[in-house]
Amino acid sequence: MSRIKRRSARRTTHRAARRATISVLVAAALATAVPAAAHDGSSRPEEKAALGAEHAQEHTKVREQLLKLGGYSQLARIDSLNSLTRSQADVNARFHPKTYGQFAEYFPSPEFAAHIAMLPTGKVLLFSFERMESDPTEEPAPTNTLGRANAGRAFLWDPRRGTGPDAFKKVTPPELVVPDGTGEKRPAPFFCAGHAFLPNGMLGVFGGNLGYGGGAGAKLSLVFDPWTEGWSVNKDMEVGRWYPSVATAPDGRLLIMSGHTDQGWGTSTSVIERFPAKSHPVPFEKTLVPKDVPTDTLRVDAPFGADSDYPHLFTLRDGKVYGLGRHATRQWAFDPVAETRADLPARPDGIHRGYGSAVPLPAGLRGPDSVLVLGGDRDDPNTYRLTSGGAWEKQQPRAFGRTQDDTLLLPDASLLTVNGAHGIRDYGNGDYNPKSDLKYRQIETRNALGEWKLGPAQRLPRGYHSNALVLPDGRIMVTGDELQQLANDPKIDDDMNGSIEIFEPAYLHRGSRPVLDRAPRGRCATTPRSTWGPPRPTGSRRPSCWPRPRRRTRSTPASATWSWAS
């Protein structure tokens, strides 16, 4: 028997013995269990009042033994969720919705949502993997799992149908064989892939997990069609990628960079691939579904390095794709037409940043011309702005440093940070300990002056694999982090092991909502007349299909997209 298999067998035996012990402890505790307000093993006044001092002390000992064993019973999950729910209510009582917004809903989901995408149909695509473990003190992802157990899964959530199980639809990825030596078919193992939108609203998904080497990259190239709600398979990429990044270039093609290869973790590729290949048309129409379409490679490379997975990629108004690596010195502007790259100045923090966030800053209807980099270092609360001209400047700090955070640009041009942690699978109390410092659950918002302020707390702490997006109605969807979702699942044996929280920003609590009463119809022609609208290039013309304003003072609809013709 190989050393790996012997280690696996010992671990399986250890788990079985530990769980048998846990079952005995839980049975004793459940006999007279009552809801509790914390999950740190300490005694609780409400238990003492309900059960008496001696019996309450027995509950305390059970919790302490469970924590020492590393197990996580159903009682512990319920206990944890109760604690988080109460602490959230206590904290958020001092934050008025008109000033800070509010967390309005919390509900179960069938998906861990390591990846999410807001589709043009108004539905949200969520996808990740089939779990290997329900114990949050163990690794639940199939990073080192071969065969059919290493499988992907995906769901659609339709917010218009509410928050119950019927609002979700399973959209299983295609079954296929990956080169892991087993020859076994399984739903595409695409967790920790990269993704971006094609011009026709379809989502390209690239890379995934082969199940060995601490993270070996798959060559998968898939497209999700939001109009038919189905998947298509394209030709494999040139190289395998785990943790790649993808950006939509100005011509509508997708640029794929970085990621660990099929040789395992630490073997990041510098090859840039393009989808679809230049020999194939860009799909602009809904009916053009890429199938068996290849990628091709650019002449220029992107040497982000082995420890710079998931670099931030942004296409700015100058037509360049800006690649911002974790290392302060690995910052480039890529020209997708000339297939060249230009060095950018080093980020002024001078450090290697972990998993953080970055967001394009609003700059009018011509599109963003700068990016804000933040998070990724628990010791640095500062934020850093990069302009398309290549200049860096340190901006106002957030309240504290955090990693694994998600920052969104909201419709009113403010920024919102949700989620965050001390490190990977570390919420401030050690690796694989679900207990979290409260600060990582608090949101932060940034106003037009660049000033940050702390706000309400979300229910669950969410770090590694956490996600958030803006829904069409202006609310915020917060989800992800399978470890915390497992640690706080009140019914671990059902099919709803994930969770979603809905945050309502302050702008939803300040009077009546604006209504968009008109929009362009059909294809836009152009006319040389008009002084109304955003600044436009010399010689360009206003689209004639755009509705003429009733009054000269009417503002441009916030959801409008302008494309000036020459």
NUSE-612448 format. One record per residue (C-alpha): x negated, y negated, z. Coordinates in steps of 0.2 Angstrom, whole numbers, plus 5000, padded with zeros to 4 digits. Each point is the difference from the previous one (the first is absolute). Layout:
SITE; u; v; w
SITE; X; Y; Z $
...
END
This chain:
SITE; u; v; w
SITE; 5000; 5000; 5000 $
SITE; 4993; 4983; 4995 $
SITE; 4996; 4987; 5014 $
SITE; 5014; 4989; 4994 $
SITE; 5013; 5014; 5001 $
SITE; 4993; 5005; 5017 $
SITE; 5002; 4982; 5006 $
SITE; 5018; 5000; 4993 $
SITE; 5004; 5016; 5009 $
SITE; 4994; 4994; 5016 $
SITE; 5010; 4984; 4998 $
SITE; 5015; 5010; 4996 $
SITE; 4998; 5011; 5016 $
SITE; 4997; 4984; 5010 $
SITE; 5016; 4992; 4994 $
SITE; 5011; 5015; 5003 $
SITE; 4994; 5002; 5018 $
SITE; 5002; 4981; 5003 $
SITE; 5017; 5000; 4993 $
SITE; 5006; 5014; 5010 $
SITE; 4994; 4991; 5015 $
SITE; 5009; 4984; 4994 $
SITE; 5016; 5010; 4998 $
SITE; 5000; 5006; 5018 $
SITE; 4997; 4982; 5006 $
SITE; 5013; 4992; 4989 $
SITE; 5013; 5013; 5005 $
SITE; 4997; 4995; 5018 $
SITE; 5002; 4982; 4996 $
SITE; 5015; 5001; 4989 $
SITE; 5010; 5009; 5014 $
SITE; 5003; 4983; 5008 $
SITE; 4993; 4987; 4987 $
SITE; 5006; 4983; 5000 $
SITE; 4995; 4985; 4988 $
SITE; 4984; 4992; 5005 $
SITE; 4992; 4983; 4996 $
SITE; 4981; 5004; 4997 $
SITE; 4990; 5015; 4993 $
SITE; 4983; 4998; 5009 $
SITE; 5003; 5014; 5013 $
SITE; 5003; 4988; 5014 $
SITE; 5015; 5001; 5012 $
SITE; 5016; 4990; 4997 $
SITE; 5011; 4991; 5012 $
SITE; 5016; 5005; 4991 $
SITE; 4995; 5018; 5002 $
SITE; 4997; 4998; 5018 $
SITE; 5017; 4992; 5002 $
SITE; 5009; 5013; 4990 $
SITE; 4990; 5016; 5005 $
SITE; 4992; 4996; 5017 $
SITE; 4982; 4998; 5003 $
SITE; 4995; 5018; 5000 $
SITE; 5008; 5005; 4984 $
SITE; 4994; 4984; 4991 $
SITE; 4983; 5004; 5005 $
SITE; 5002; 5017; 4991 $
SITE; 5005; 4991; 4984 $
SITE; 4984; 4989; 5002 $
SITE; 4989; 5016; 5002 $
SITE; 5008; 5008; 4984 $
SITE; 4997; 4984; 4990 $
SITE; 4982; 4999; 5006 $
SITE; 4997; 5019; 4995 $
SITE; 5008; 4997; 4983 $
SITE; 4988; 4986; 4997 $
SITE; 4985; 5010; 5006 $
SITE; 5005; 5014; 4989 $
SITE; 5001; 4989; 4985 $
SITE; 5017; 5006; 4996 $
SITE; 5016; 4990; 4996 $
SITE; 5016; 5007; 5005 $
SITE; 5018; 4995; 4994 $
SITE; 5001; 4992; 5018 $
SITE; 4985; 4990; 4997 $
SITE; 5006; 4994; 4983 $
SITE; 5017; 4994; 5008 $
SITE; 4991; 4993; 5014 $
SITE; 4988; 4990; 4989 $
SITE; 5014; 4993; 4989 $
SITE; 5010; 4995; 5015 $
SITE; 4985; 4991; 5007 $
SITE; 4996; 4991; 4983 $
SITE; 5019; 4995; 4998 $
SITE; 5000; 4992; 5017 $
SITE; 4984; 4991; 4999 $
SITE; 5005; 4993; 4983 $
SITE; 5016; 4993; 5008 $
SITE; 4991; 4992; 5014 $
SITE; 4987; 4992; 4989 $
SITE; 5011; 4994; 4987 $
SITE; 5013; 4992; 5012 $
SITE; 4988; 4984; 5000 $
SITE; 5000; 4998; 4981 $
SITE; 5014; 4991; 4992 $
SITE; 5005; 5007; 4983 $
SITE; 5002; 4982; 4992 $
SITE; 4981; 4997; 5004 $
SITE; 4992; 5017; 5000 $
SITE; 5012; 5012; 4991 $
SITE; 5006; 5016; 5008 $
SITE; 4999; 5019; 4998 $
SITE; 5018; 5005; 4996 $
SITE; 5000; 5019; 4996 $
SITE; 4990; 5016; 5003 $
SITE; 5006; 5016; 4992 $
SITE; 4993; 5017; 4995 $
SITE; 4993; 5004; 4983 $
SITE; 4995; 5017; 4992 $
SITE; 4983; 4993; 4994 $
SITE; 4984; 4995; 5009 $
SITE; 4998; 4986; 4987 $
SITE; 4981; 5000; 4998 $
SITE; 5004; 4991; 4984 $
SITE; 5015; 4989; 4995 $
SITE; 5005; 4990; 4985 $
SITE; 5014; 4988; 4997 $
SITE; 5008; 5005; 4984 $
SITE; 5009; 4989; 4988 $
SITE; 5016; 5009; 5003 $
SITE; 5001; 4994; 5018 $
SITE; 4995; 5017; 5007 $
SITE; 4984; 5004; 5009 $
SITE; 4989; 5015; 4995 $
SITE; 4992; 5008; 5015 $
SITE; 4987; 5014; 4999 $
SITE; 4987; 5009; 5010 $
SITE; 4997; 5019; 5004 $
SITE; 5007; 5015; 5008 $
SITE; 4994; 5000; 5018 $
SITE; 4988; 5012; 5007 $
SITE; 5003; 4996; 5018 $
SITE; 5014; 4993; 5011 $
SITE; 4988; 4997; 5015 $
SITE; 4995; 4981; 4998 $
SITE; 4984; 5004; 5010 $
SITE; 4994; 5010; 4985 $
SITE; 4998; 4995; 4982 $
SITE; 5017; 5002; 4991 $
SITE; 4993; 4997; 4982 $
SITE; 4994; 5015; 4988 $
SITE; 4983; 4992; 4997 $
SITE; 4991; 5016; 5002 $
SITE; 5014; 5012; 4995 $
SITE; 4999; 5011; 4984 $
SITE; 5014; 5007; 4990 $
SITE; 5019; 4997; 4999 $
SITE; 5000; 4993; 5018 $
SITE; 4991; 4985; 4993 $
SITE; 5015; 4993; 4992 $
SITE; 5008; 4982; 4997 $
SITE; 5017; 4995; 5003 $
SITE; 5010; 4984; 4995 $
SITE; 5017; 4992; 5004 $
SITE; 5010; 4985; 4994 $
SITE; 5009; 4989; 5012 $
SITE; 5014; 4990; 4994 $
SITE; 5003; 4985; 5013 $
SITE; 5017; 4997; 4992 $
SITE; 5006; 5017; 5007 $
SITE; 4995; 4996; 5017 $
SITE; 4989; 5009; 5012 $
SITE; 5007; 5018; 5002 $
SITE; 4993; 5016; 4992 $
SITE; 5011; 4997; 4985 $
SITE; 4991; 4984; 4996 $
SITE; 4984; 5011; 4995 $
SITE; 4998; 5010; 4985 $
SITE; 4986; 5013; 4998 $
SITE; 4989; 4998; 4984 $
SITE; 4987; 5014; 5001 $
SITE; 4985; 4997; 4990 $
SITE; 4996; 5012; 4986 $
SITE; 4993; 5017; 5005 $
SITE; 4983; 5004; 4993 $
SITE; 4983; 5008; 5003 $
SITE; 4985; 4990; 5006 $
SITE; 4982; 5007; 5000 $
SITE; 4999; 5005; 5018 $
SITE; 4996; 5018; 4996 $
SITE; 5017; 5007; 5005 $
SITE; 5009; 4999; 4983 $
SITE; 5016; 4997; 5010 $
SITE; 5013; 4988; 4994 $
SITE; 5007; 4987; 5011 $
SITE; 5008; 4982; 5000 $
SITE; 4986; 4989; 4994 $
SITE; 4989; 4996; 5016 $
SITE; 4999; 4981; 4997 $
SITE; 4998; 4993; 5017 $
SITE; 4987; 4987; 5002 $
SITE; 5001; 4996; 4981 $
SITE; 5001; 4983; 4993 $
SITE; 5015; 4992; 4990 $
SITE; 5006; 4985; 4991 $
SITE; 5014; 4995; 4988 $
SITE; 5000; 5000; 4981 $
SITE; 5009; 4986; 4991 $
SITE; 5016; 5011; 4998 $
SITE; 5002; 5002; 5018 $
SITE; 4993; 5017; 5001 $
SITE; 4987; 5005; 5014 $
SITE; 4984; 5007; 4995 $
SITE; 4992; 5012; 5014 $
SITE; 4982; 5005; 4999 $
SITE; 4990; 5012; 5010 $
SITE; 5004; 5011; 5015 $
SITE; 4993; 5013; 5011 $
SITE; 4992; 5017; 4996 $
SITE; 5000; 5006; 5017 $
SITE; 4981; 5002; 5004 $
SITE; 4984; 4991; 5004 $
SITE; 5008; 4988; 5012 $
SITE; 5010; 4992; 4986 $
SITE; 4996; 5005; 4982 $
SITE; 5008; 4990; 4986 $
SITE; 5013; 5007; 4988 $
SITE; 5000; 4995; 4981 $
SITE; 5019; 4998; 5001 $
SITE; 5008; 4987; 4989 $
SITE; 5019; 4999; 5002 $
SITE; 5014; 4987; 4996 $
SITE; 5016; 4998; 5010 $
SITE; 5015; 4994; 4989 $
SITE; 5012; 4989; 5011 $
SITE; 5013; 5000; 4986 $
SITE; 5002; 5019; 4999 $
SITE; 4992; 5003; 5018 $
SITE; 4989; 5014; 4993 $
SITE; 4981; 5003; 4999 $
SITE; 4989; 5002; 4984 $
SITE; 4983; 5008; 5000 $
SITE; 4986; 4992; 4990 $
SITE; 4982; 5007; 4995 $
SITE; 4988; 5001; 5014 $
SITE; 4989; 4986; 5004 $
SITE; 4981; 5001; 4996 $
SITE; 4996; 5001; 5018 $
SITE; 5008; 5006; 5016 $
SITE; 5005; 4986; 5012 $
SITE; 5006; 5000; 5018 $
SITE; 5003; 4982; 5007 $
SITE; 4999; 4991; 4983 $
SITE; 5007; 4983; 4997 $
SITE; 5011; 4995; 4985 $
SITE; 5004; 4983; 4992 $
SITE; 5011; 4994; 4986 $
SITE; 4989; 4990; 4988 $
SITE; 5007; 4985; 4990 $
SITE; 5003; 5011; 4984 $
SITE; 5011; 5012; 5011 $
SITE; 4987; 5015; 5001 $
SITE; 4995; 5007; 5016 $
SITE; 4982; 4999; 5007 $
SITE; 4995; 5014; 5011 $
SITE; 4985; 4998; 5011 $
SITE; 4990; 5008; 5014 $
SITE; 5006; 5016; 5010 $
SITE; 4991; 5015; 5006 $
SITE; 4997; 5013; 4986 $
SITE; 5003; 5019; 5000 $
SITE; 4984; 5003; 5009 $
SITE; 5007; 4994; 5016 $
SITE; 5000; 4985; 5012 $
SITE; 4985; 4988; 4998 $
SITE; 4998; 5003; 4981 $
SITE; 5009; 4984; 4994 $
SITE; 5001; 4997; 4981 $
SITE; 4995; 4984; 4992 $
SITE; 5009; 5004; 4983 $
SITE; 5014; 4989; 4995 $
SITE; 5015; 5008; 4991 $
SITE; 5014; 4992; 4990 $
SITE; 5018; 5006; 4998 $
SITE; 5006; 5002; 4987 $
SITE; 4984; 5002; 4990 $
SITE; 4998; 4986; 4987 $
SITE; 5005; 5012; 4986 $
SITE; 5017; 5001; 5007 $
SITE; 5013; 4986; 5001 $
SITE; 5005; 4991; 5017 $
SITE; 5017; 5006; 5005 $
SITE; 5011; 4984; 5000 $
SITE; 5017; 5008; 4997 $
SITE; 5010; 5011; 5013 $
SITE; 5001; 5014; 4987 $
SITE; 4981; 5001; 4998 $
SITE; 4995; 5013; 5013 $
SITE; 4982; 5005; 5000 $
SITE; 4997; 5019; 4998 $
SITE; 4984; 5008; 4997 $
SITE; 4992; 4983; 4998 $
SITE; 4981; 4999; 5004 $
SITE; 4990; 4987; 5009 $
SITE; 4984; 4993; 4992 $
SITE; 4984; 4993; 5009 $
SITE; 4994; 4982; 5000 $
SITE; 4982; 4996; 4995 $
SITE; 4998; 4991; 5017 $
SITE; 4999; 5009; 5016 $
SITE; 5006; 4996; 5018 $
SITE; 4987; 5005; 5013 $
SITE; 5010; 4997; 5016 $
SITE; 4990; 5014; 5009 $
SITE; 5005; 5016; 5009 $
SITE; 5007; 4991; 5015 $
SITE; 5010; 4987; 4991 $
SITE; 5015; 5010; 4995 $
SITE; 5016; 4991; 4996 $
SITE; 4992; 4984; 4995 $
SITE; 5012; 4985; 4998 $
SITE; 5005; 4996; 4982 $
SITE; 5009; 4985; 4994 $
SITE; 5004; 4992; 4983 $
SITE; 4999; 4981; 5001 $
SITE; 5006; 4987; 4988 $
SITE; 4983; 4999; 4991 $
SITE; 5003; 5017; 4993 $
SITE; 4986; 5008; 5011 $
SITE; 5002; 5015; 5011 $
SITE; 4992; 4996; 5017 $
SITE; 4993; 5015; 5009 $
SITE; 4996; 4997; 5018 $
SITE; 4991; 5014; 5009 $
SITE; 4998; 5004; 5018 $
SITE; 4981; 4995; 5000 $
SITE; 4998; 4981; 5001 $
SITE; 4988; 5001; 4985 $
SITE; 5011; 5011; 4988 $
SITE; 5012; 4987; 4993 $
SITE; 5003; 4998; 4981 $
SITE; 5010; 4992; 4987 $
SITE; 5004; 5013; 4985 $
SITE; 5004; 4994; 4983 $
SITE; 5011; 5014; 4993 $
SITE; 4999; 4993; 4982 $
SITE; 4981; 4998; 4999 $
SITE; 4998; 5015; 5012 $
SITE; 4988; 4990; 5010 $
SITE; 4998; 4996; 5018 $
SITE; 4993; 4985; 5009 $
SITE; 4993; 4999; 5017 $
SITE; 5009; 4990; 5013 $
SITE; 4993; 4992; 5016 $
SITE; 4999; 5011; 5015 $
SITE; 5014; 4999; 5012 $
SITE; 4995; 4988; 5014 $
SITE; 5003; 5012; 5014 $
SITE; 4985; 5010; 4995 $
SITE; 5007; 5017; 5006 $
SITE; 5008; 5016; 4994 $
SITE; 5018; 4999; 5002 $
SITE; 5011; 5016; 5003 $
SITE; 5018; 5002; 4995 $
SITE; 5008; 4983; 5000 $
SITE; 5011; 4990; 4989 $
SITE; 4999; 4986; 4986 $
SITE; 5013; 4990; 4992 $
SITE; 5001; 4988; 4985 $
SITE; 5004; 4982; 5006 $
SITE; 5014; 4991; 4991 $
SITE; 4995; 4987; 4988 $
SITE; 5015; 4995; 4989 $
SITE; 5009; 5009; 4986 $
SITE; 4984; 5003; 4990 $
SITE; 4995; 5013; 5012 $
SITE; 4987; 5001; 5015 $
SITE; 4983; 4994; 4998 $
SITE; 4993; 5005; 5017 $
SITE; 5000; 5015; 5012 $
SITE; 5000; 5001; 5019 $
SITE; 4990; 5014; 5008 $
SITE; 5005; 5005; 5018 $
SITE; 4999; 5014; 5012 $
SITE; 4989; 5015; 4999 $
SITE; 4989; 4995; 5015 $
SITE; 5007; 5001; 5018 $
SITE; 4987; 4987; 5006 $
SITE; 5003; 4987; 4986 $
SITE; 5017; 4991; 5000 $
SITE; 4994; 4988; 4987 $
SITE; 5008; 4999; 4982 $
SITE; 4990; 4997; 4984 $
SITE; 5006; 4992; 4984 $
SITE; 4992; 5003; 4983 $
SITE; 5005; 4989; 4985 $
SITE; 5000; 5005; 4982 $
SITE; 4984; 4989; 4998 $
SITE; 4991; 5012; 5012 $
SITE; 4999; 4989; 5016 $
SITE; 5003; 5007; 5017 $
SITE; 5006; 4990; 5015 $
SITE; 5004; 5005; 5018 $
SITE; 5018; 4997; 5004 $
SITE; 5010; 4999; 5017 $
SITE; 4999; 5016; 5010 $
SITE; 5014; 5011; 5006 $
SITE; 5002; 5004; 5018 $
SITE; 4989; 5014; 5000 $
SITE; 4991; 5013; 4989 $
SITE; 5009; 5015; 4994 $
SITE; 4997; 5014; 4987 $
SITE; 5013; 5010; 4990 $
SITE; 5011; 4984; 4999 $
SITE; 5012; 4995; 4985 $
SITE; 5002; 4982; 4995 $
SITE; 5014; 4995; 4988 $
SITE; 5004; 4984; 4991 $
SITE; 5018; 4995; 5004 $
SITE; 5012; 4991; 4988 $
SITE; 4998; 4983; 5010 $
SITE; 4981; 5001; 4997 $
SITE; 4996; 5005; 5018 $
SITE; 4990; 5015; 5004 $
SITE; 5005; 5014; 5012 $
SITE; 4988; 5013; 5008 $
SITE; 5008; 5016; 5007 $
SITE; 4992; 5016; 5006 $
SITE; 4982; 5002; 5006 $
SITE; 4989; 5010; 5011 $
SITE; 4983; 5001; 5009 $
SITE; 4993; 5012; 4987 $
SITE; 5005; 5015; 4990 $
SITE; 5012; 5011; 5010 $
SITE; 4995; 4989; 5015 $
SITE; 5013; 4988; 5007 $
SITE; 4989; 4993; 5014 $
SITE; 4999; 5016; 5011 $
SITE; 4988; 5012; 4991 $
SITE; 5002; 5011; 4984 $
SITE; 5016; 5009; 4998 $
SITE; 5008; 4993; 5015 $
SITE; 5017; 4993; 4995 $
SITE; 5000; 4988; 5014 $
SITE; 4998; 4982; 4993 $
SITE; 4995; 4983; 5007 $
SITE; 5015; 4989; 4998 $
SITE; 4991; 4987; 4990 $
SITE; 4999; 5011; 4985 $
SITE; 5019; 5001; 4999 $
SITE; 5002; 4981; 4999 $
SITE; 5002; 4991; 4984 $
SITE; 4991; 4984; 4995 $
SITE; 5006; 4987; 4987 $
SITE; 4991; 4986; 4991 $
SITE; 5008; 4984; 4995 $
SITE; 4996; 4988; 4985 $
SITE; 4987; 4992; 5011 $
SITE; 4991; 5016; 5002 $
SITE; 5004; 5001; 5018 $
SITE; 5003; 5018; 5008 $
SITE; 5012; 5004; 5014 $
SITE; 5004; 5016; 5009 $
SITE; 5018; 5006; 4999 $
SITE; 5012; 5015; 5005 $
SITE; 4994; 5017; 5003 $
SITE; 5005; 5015; 4988 $
SITE; 5006; 5016; 5008 $
SITE; 4986; 5012; 4995 $
SITE; 4982; 4996; 4999 $
SITE; 4994; 5003; 4982 $
SITE; 4982; 5001; 4994 $
SITE; 4992; 5012; 4988 $
SITE; 5012; 5004; 4985 $
SITE; 5012; 4986; 5006 $
SITE; 5009; 4989; 4987 $
SITE; 5012; 4986; 4997 $
SITE; 5009; 4991; 4986 $
SITE; 5012; 4986; 4996 $
SITE; 5018; 5007; 4996 $
SITE; 5010; 4991; 4986 $
SITE; 5011; 4991; 5013 $
SITE; 4985; 4993; 5009 $
SITE; 4999; 5012; 5015 $
SITE; 4984; 5010; 5004 $
SITE; 4998; 5018; 5000 $
SITE; 4987; 5007; 5012 $
SITE; 4996; 5018; 5000 $
SITE; 4985; 5013; 4999 $
SITE; 4988; 5008; 5012 $
SITE; 5004; 5018; 5001 $
SITE; 4991; 5002; 5017 $
SITE; 5011; 4987; 5009 $
SITE; 5016; 5006; 4991 $
SITE; 4997; 5018; 5006 $
SITE; 4996; 4994; 5018 $
SITE; 5016; 4991; 5000 $
SITE; 5012; 5011; 4991 $
SITE; 5015; 5004; 5011 $
SITE; 5005; 5016; 4990 $
SITE; 4983; 5007; 4993 $
SITE; 5009; 5016; 4993 $
SITE; 5011; 4990; 4988 $
SITE; 4995; 4994; 4983 $
SITE; 5000; 4981; 5005 $
SITE; 4982; 4999; 5007 $
SITE; 4996; 4982; 4994 $
SITE; 5007; 4984; 5005 $
SITE; 5004; 4983; 4993 $
SITE; 5001; 4983; 5008 $
SITE; 5009; 4984; 4993 $
SITE; 4993; 4983; 5004 $
SITE; 5010; 4985; 4996 $
SITE; 4989; 4984; 4998 $
SITE; 5005; 4984; 5008 $
SITE; 5006; 4993; 4983 $
SITE; 5015; 5013; 5001 $
SITE; 5006; 4991; 5016 $
SITE; 5001; 4982; 4994 $
SITE; 5017; 4998; 4992 $
SITE; 5008; 5006; 4984 $
SITE; 4989; 5009; 4987 $
SITE; 4996; 4993; 4983 $
SITE; 5009; 5007; 4985 $
SITE; 4993; 5002; 4983 $
SITE; 5014; 4995; 4989 $
SITE; 4992; 5002; 4983 $
SITE; 4986; 5009; 4991 $
SITE; 4993; 5002; 4983 $
SITE; 5008; 5012; 4988 $
SITE; 4992; 5010; 4986 $
SITE; 4983; 4996; 4992 $
SITE; 4993; 4983; 5002 $
SITE; 4998; 4989; 4985 $
SITE; 4990; 4984; 5002 $
SITE; 5003; 4981; 4998 $
SITE; 4988; 4986; 5000 $
SITE; 5012; 4989; 5010 $
SITE; 5001; 4999; 5019 $
SITE; 4991; 4991; 5014 $
SITE; 5008; 5010; 5013 $
SITE; 4991; 5015; 5008 $
SITE; 4983; 5004; 5006 $
SITE; 4984; 4993; 4992 $
SITE; 4996; 5009; 4984 $
SITE; 4985; 5001; 4989 $
SITE; 4997; 4987; 4986 $
SITE; 5010; 5005; 4985 $
SITE; 5011; 5012; 5008 $
SITE; 5019; 5000; 5000 $
SITE; 5014; 5003; 5012 $
SITE; 5010; 5016; 4998 $
SITE; 5017; 4995; 4992 $
SITE; 5009; 5014; 5009 $
SITE; 4997; 4992; 5017 $
SITE; 5016; 4992; 5006 $
SITE; 4999; 4981; 5000 $
SITE; 5002; 4993; 5018 $
SITE; 5016; 4991; 5004 $
SITE; 4990; 4987; 5009 $
SITE; 4983; 4994; 4997 $
SITE; 4997; 5002; 5019 $
SITE; 5004; 5019; 5000 $
SITE; 4986; 5010; 5006 $
SITE; 4993; 5015; 4990 $
SITE; 5007; 5016; 5006 $
SITE; 4988; 5009; 5011 $
SITE; 5002; 5016; 4991 $
SITE; 4997; 4993; 4982 $
SITE; 4985; 5006; 4990 $
SITE; 4993; 4988; 4987 $
SITE; 4990; 5006; 4985 $
SITE; 4994; 4985; 4989 $
SITE; 4998; 5003; 4982 $
SITE; 4987; 4992; 4989 $
END
